[in-house]
Every structure is written in structure tokens, then in C-alpha cells.
Amino acid sequence: MSEEWFHVQFGEAELARLRAAASLGEPLVAHELDSPAVRRRLAEVEVLITSWGCPMLSEDVLRDAPRLRAVLHAAGSVRYHVGDAVFDRGTLVTTAADANAEPVAQYTLAAVLWAFKKVPFLAVDARRHRADWSYRERHGELSGRDRTVVLVGYSRIGRRVAQLLLQLGLARVLVVDPVADPAEIAAAGAEPVTLQEALPQAEVLSLHAPALPETRHLIGRAELAALPPHAVLINTARGALVDTAALEEACADGGLHAILDVTEPEPLPAHSPLYELPNVMITPHIAGSLGSETRRMTAAALSELERYAAGLPPIDPVTRQTLAVQA
């Protein structure tokens, strides 16, 4: 992992727990896997704890790590450093994505509640119109009751968002996910639907699907046009799920609102019209774990390490098959 993330994610409490669970050596942390010192250390390593900034564990790297048995990721997606070479060796891979889902779900809940009342957009209007409150009626209904929220993706985060919304009892929750079990969605109190069924009903459309070839630009011109007037699109998943050009057009027309924590590209170029539109709120990819929140993911990885050392099954393993449908 990068030196920066090591210092963010590992304080004295985490290091003490690490020392109690494993025999450590030098270097303890590395941001690359190619230098002679790191390669010498890899020859002895049985477990790697990884995080953001980990390079790809290629066949070349793995040749110099003959004892490696487990890769425990103290962050979300392992897609960028774990591939077929790791799975071909039968190496255990785990993820702390479940811990990372917590702050994203919290951000999304806040975004949905603000979307009901159009808070971010009215705040922009307030600066422009000052003493004239007539702008209040320009954004459609401003109610937090009996609204319809569509979640695209019944992922770790999607499940949490559905649960939070249903607990509050403020919204009807529709879920679009062709992979998820419809019975499971219904048992949670939500309604499984197709994307075509959901879009015309989506007063709030919140995205929680992984970025895969088949989900690229899942939300394009036709999908945005199918949304009701004054709908709010929330994206805390991946920017590639949305066709940016189509989003620019739809928001420029004024009929669509958007709360974007992720974009394509990321960050958006300085000339993007989305920056200037009063019906668009952009945050710099902050929904996921930052600062002290990352220690929750460290704790998850350390729990996996302790279970591995005790010969217990992992809590959250990643396989070649599950990685194919994960973010």
C-alpha cells in the first residue's frame, strides 16, 4: 500500500493487533513490489495485507513469493491488484468492502433525504435570488414523505441504503438488479423491478452497481429521458455507469437534478458544464472511507488475519467468480 494510506490506516492500536497476530519483518510496508529489498522480503511472506496503491500481483511478483498463501485487502475492490495469477495459485483473497460500504450508505442516505427537499439546489438558488423566495417552487415537489426511490444494484451498499430508507418509512423502495434474488429483495420490504419499469417512477434514482463492461453507460440518454420531471440522480458508485454527455444535456435542460460523488472522467475537466449548473451538486469522491473511517477497514483485514492464523474460514472471501460481479 502507499505510505500515505499506511499511516492513515494503521495507528498504534492497529499495529499492536498486527504484532499479536503475525511475525513481522522489514520492510513492514512497501508501496512497490519490484525493488530488491521488497523482493527478498516477499520470498518469506505468507500473508500480504493490501490497500489502495497496491501494484498488480503479477506472475513475476508471485514467482518471488513462493510462500504467499493469503492476500487480505484493507480496502474495497481488489480488481486492480488481484487477477488470474493469484486465483490460479489458490491463494486466499479477502476484502474489507463491507466495512467501506458503511460510509457510502450514510452519504447516500443523506443525499436521498436532501434530494426529497431539493436542498443542494435550493441552497444555490438562495445565493442567486437572495430575498426573493419564488425560486422555491421551481424544483418540483419538496416533500420527504411517500416518495419513490429506485436503487440500481442490490450490492453491499444498495442493501444498506434500502434498509435505512425502509426503517425511516419515508419512501417506497424499488430495486433493479438482474443478479439479486427477487425473493430476498421482497423479504427486505423493497420491490424488485426491471430498469424499464423503474425509471418512470424514480423520483430519486441512486446507483449502486459495479463498473463492468455490461454496465458501462447503463444510464444514457434514453434512461435519463424516461425519468419523471424534477427527478434526482445520485451516483456514489462509478462514473462509468452514466453517459456523461447525456447527463450534461439532461441537466442543462433543467428537468433533471444530480448529486454526483463520482464522474467519468474523474475529476471532470475544468470546462465541464456540470460545474456551473445550479441543479447539479458535485463532491470529490468522498462517500467512501476517508480519515478515521479507514480504520474500520483495517479492523476487518486484521480480523481476517486472526481467523487465518487460527485456521478459521474467512469472513469475506473474494473468488474469481465473485470478483466478476463486484466493483
C-alpha positions in Angstrom: 0.0 0.0 0.0 1.1 3.6 -0.3 3.0 5.1 2.6 0.2 7.7 2.9 -2.5 5.1 3.4 -0.4 3.0 5.8 -0.1 6.0 8.2 -3.8 6.7 7.8 -5.0 3.1 8.3 -2.5 1.8 10.9 -2.2 3.6 14.3 -0.7 2.2 17.4 -3.8 0.1 18.2 -3.8 -1.5 14.8 -0.1 -2.1 14.8 -0.4 -3.8 18.3 -3.1 -6.1 17.0 -0.9 -6.9 13.9 2.1 -7.7 16.0 0.0 -10.0 18.2 -1.3 -11.9 15.2 1.8 -12.3 13.0 5.5 -12.4 12.8 6.7 -9.1 11.2 9.8 -8.3 9.2 11.4 -5.4 7.3 10.3 -3.7 5.3 7.0 -3.8 7.1 5.3 -1.7 4.5 6.0 -1.2 0.8 4.5 0.9 -1.9 6.1 -1.1 -4.7 6.9 -4.8 -5.4 9.9 -4.5 -7.7 12.9 -3.4 -5.6 15.5 -6.0 -4.5 14.7 -5.4 -0.8 11.0 -5.9 -1.3 11.5 -9.0 -3.5 13.8 -10.5 -0.8 11.1 -9.9 1.8 8.4 -11.4 -0.5 10.3 -14.6 -0.5 9.4 -15.1 3.2 5.9 -13.6 3.2 2.9 -15.8 3.9 0.3 -13.1 4.1 0.0 -9.7 2.4 -2.3 -7.0 3.8 -3.0 -4.7 0.9 -4.8 -1.3 0.5 -5.0 1.5 -2.0 -1.9 1.8 -4.1 -1.0 -1.9 -4.2 0.5 -2.8 -7.6 -0.7 -5.8 -9.6 0.3 -9.1 -8.1 1.6 -10.4 -11.4 3.1 -13.8 -12.2 6.5 -12.2 -12.0 5.8 -10.9 -8.5 4.3 -14.2 -7.4 7.3 -16.2 -8.6 9.3 -14.3 -5.9 6.6 -15.0 -3.3 6.5 -18.9 -3.1 5.1 -18.9 0.4 2.3 -16.5 -0.2 -1.0 -18.0 0.9 -3.3 -15.0 1.6 -4.0 -11.5 0.3 -6.1 -9.6 2.8 -7.3 -6.3 1.4 -7.9 -3.5 3.9 -10.0 -1.5 1.4 -12.7 -2.2 -1.2 -12.1 -3.5 -4.6 -9.2 -6.0 -5.3 -9.8 -5.7 -9.0 -6.7 -3.5 -9.6 -4.1 -5.8 -8.0 -5.6 -9.3 -7.9 -6.1 -11.3 -11.1 -6.0 -14.8 -12.5 -2.4 -15.4 -11.5 -3.4 -15.1 -7.8 -6.5 -17.2 -8.1 -4.6 -19.8 -10.2 -2.4 -20.5 -7.2 -5.3 -21.0 -4.9 -4.4 -18.0 -2.8 -7.0 -16.8 -0.3 -8.2 -13.3 -1.1 -10.4 -11.3 1.2 -11.9 -7.8 1.1 -12.9 -5.1 3.6 -15.5 -3.8 1.1 -18.3 -4.5 3.6 -16.7 -2.0 6.1 -16.3 0.5 3.3 -19.9 0.2 2.4 -20.9 1.9 5.7 -19.9 5.5 5.0 -21.1 5.2 1.4 -24.5 4.2 2.6 -24.6 7.0 5.1 -23.6 9.6 2.4 -26.3 8.1 0.1 -29.0 8.3 2.8 -28.1 11.9 3.4 -28.2 12.6 -0.4 -31.6 10.9 -0.7 -33.1 12.9 2.2 -31.7 16.2 0.8 -33.0 15.2 -2.7 -36.5 14.9 -1.4 -36.4 18.6 -0.4 -34.0 19.6 -3.2 -31.8 21.1 -0.5 -28.5 21.4 -2.5 -30.2 23.1 -5.4 -32.3 25.4 -3.3 -29.1 26.4 -1.5 -27.6 27.5 -4.8 -30.8 29.4 -5.7 -30.7 31.2 -2.3 -27.3 32.7 -3.2 -28.6 33.9 -6.5 -32.1 35.2 -5.6 -31.5 36.4 -2.1 -34.7 37.9 -0.7 -37.0 36.5 -3.4 -38.3 33.1 -2.4 -40.3 32.5 -5.5 -37.5 30.1 -6.7 -38.7 27.6 -4.1 -41.3 26.1 -6.5 -39.0 25.6 -9.5 -37.7 22.2 -8.5 -40.9 20.2 -8.2 -42.3 18.6 -5.1 -40.4 19.4 -1.8 -41.7 16.5 0.3 -40.0 13.9 2.4 -43.0 11.6 2.6 -44.4 8.9 0.2 -41.6 9.3 -2.3 -40.3 6.6 -4.7 -36.6 5.8 -4.6 -35.1 3.4 -7.2 -31.8 1.7 -6.3 -29.9 0.2 -9.2 -27.8 -2.5 -7.7 -28.6 -4.6 -4.6 -25.0 -4.6 -3.6 -23.5 -4.3 -0.2 -24.2 -0.6 -0.3 -27.5 -0.9 -2.1 -28.8 -3.3 0.6 -27.8 -0.9 3.4 -29.4 2.1 1.7 -32.6 0.1 1.2 -32.6 -0.9 4.8 -32.0 2.6 6.1 -34.8 4.1 3.9 -37.3 1.4 4.8 -36.5 1.9 8.5 -37.4 5.6 8.2 -40.6 4.7 6.4 -40.4 7.7 4.1 -40.1 6.1 0.7 -41.2 3.2 -1.4 -38.0 1.5 -2.5 -37.7 -0.2 -5.9 -34.6 -2.3 -6.7 -33.2 -3.0 -10.1 -30.7 -5.9 -10.0 -30.9 -8.8 -12.5 -28.5 -10.9 -10.4 -30.0 -10.5 -7.0 -32.7 -12.9 -5.7 -36.1 -11.2 -6.1 -37.4 -13.0 -3.0 -34.6 -11.6 -0.9 -35.4 -8.1 -2.1 -39.1 -8.5 -1.4 -38.4 -10.0 2.1 -36.4 -6.9 2.9 -39.5 -4.8 2.2 -38.4 -3.4 -1.2 -39.8 -4.2 -4.7 -37.8 -6.0 -7.4 -38.4 -4.4 -10.8 -36.7 -4.0 -14.2 -34.9 -0.8 -15.1 -37.6 0.0 -17.7 -40.4 -0.4 -15.1 -38.5 1.6 -12.5 -37.3 4.7 -14.4 -40.7 6.4 -14.9 -41.4 6.1 -11.2 -38.0 7.2 -9.9 -38.3 10.4 -8.1 -34.8 9.6 -6.8 -32.5 7.2 -8.8 -29.5 6.0 -6.8 -26.8 3.9 -8.4 -25.0 1.1 -6.6 -23.9 -1.2 -9.4 -20.3 -2.3 -10.2 -18.4 -0.9 -13.2 -18.4 -3.8 -15.7 -18.4 -3.9 -19.5 -22.1 -4.6 -19.4 -22.9 -1.8 -17.0 -20.9 0.9 -18.9 -23.3 3.8 -19.7 -26.2 1.8 -18.2 -27.8 5.2 -17.7 -27.8 7.0 -21.1 -30.0 9.4 -23.0 -33.0 7.1 -23.2 -32.8 6.2 -19.5 -32.5 9.8 -18.4 -35.4 10.8 -20.7 -37.6 8.2 -19.0 -37.2 9.8 -15.6 -40.1 11.9 -14.3 -39.7 15.7 -14.3 -37.5 17.0 -11.4 -36.1 13.6 -10.6 -32.7 13.4 -8.8 -29.9 11.1 -10.0 -27.4 10.1 -7.2 -24.2 8.4 -8.2 -21.9 7.1 -5.4 -20.9 4.0 -7.4 -18.8 4.5 -10.5 -18.8 7.4 -13.0 -18.8 5.0 -16.0 -22.4 3.9 -15.1 -23.6 7.2 -16.6 -23.1 8.6 -20.1 -21.6 12.0 -19.1 -22.5 13.7 -22.4 -26.1 12.6 -22.0 -26.1 13.7 -18.3 -24.8 17.2 -19.3 -27.6 17.6 -21.8 -30.4 16.4 -19.4 -29.2 18.6 -16.6 -28.7 21.6 -18.9 -32.4 21.3 -19.8 -33.2 21.9 -16.2 -35.5 18.9 -15.8 -33.1 16.6 -14.1 -31.1 17.2 -10.8 -27.9 15.3 -10.0 -25.8 14.6 -6.9 -22.5 13.2 -8.1 -19.7 11.9 -5.9 -18.2 10.0 -8.9 -18.0 11.1 -12.5 -16.5 10.0 -15.8 -13.8 11.1 -16.2 -12.8 11.8 -12.6 -12.3 14.6 -11.9 -14.4 16.2 -14.6 -12.4 18.5 -16.9 -12.5 22.1 -15.9 -14.7 23.1 -18.8 -17.5 20.6 -17.9 -20.9 22.4 -17.9 -21.9 20.3 -14.9 -19.8 22.6 -12.6 -21.9 25.6 -13.4 -25.4 24.1 -13.4 -27.5 25.0 -10.3 -29.3 21.7 -10.4 -26.0 19.7 -10.1 -24.1 19.0 -6.9 -20.6 17.5 -7.2 -18.4 16.2 -4.4 -14.8 15.0 -4.9 -15.3 11.2 -4.3 -15.7 11.5 -0.6 -18.6 9.0 0.1 -16.2 6.1 0.7 -13.9 5.7 3.7 -11.6 8.6 4.5 -9.5 9.5 7.5 -10.6 7.7 10.7 -13.2 5.8 8.7 -10.5 3.7 7.1 -9.6 2.2 10.4 -12.9 0.2 10.2 -11.4 -1.5 7.0 -8.1 -2.1 8.8 -10.0 -3.8 11.6 -11.8 -6.0 9.1 -8.5 -7.1 7.5 -7.0 -7.8 10.9 -10.0 -9.9 11.8 -9.4 -11.9 8.6 -5.7 -12.3 9.6 -6.6 -13.6 13.1 -9.0 -16.1 11.6 -6.4 -17.2 9.1 -3.9 -17.7 11.8 -6.5 -19.7 13.8 -7.4 -21.9 10.9 -10.9 -20.5 10.7 -12.8 -19.7 7.4 -12.6 -16.1 6.1 -15.4 -13.7 6.7 -15.5 -12.1 3.3 -13.6 -14.1 0.7 -13.2 -13.0 -2.9 -13.2 -15.6 -5.7 -12.6 -15.4 -9.4 -16.4 -15.8 -9.8 -17.5 -13.2 -7.3 -14.9 -10.7 -8.5 -16.6 -10.8 -11.9 -19.7 -9.1 -10.5 -18.0 -6.9 -7.8 -17.0 -3.2 -8.1 
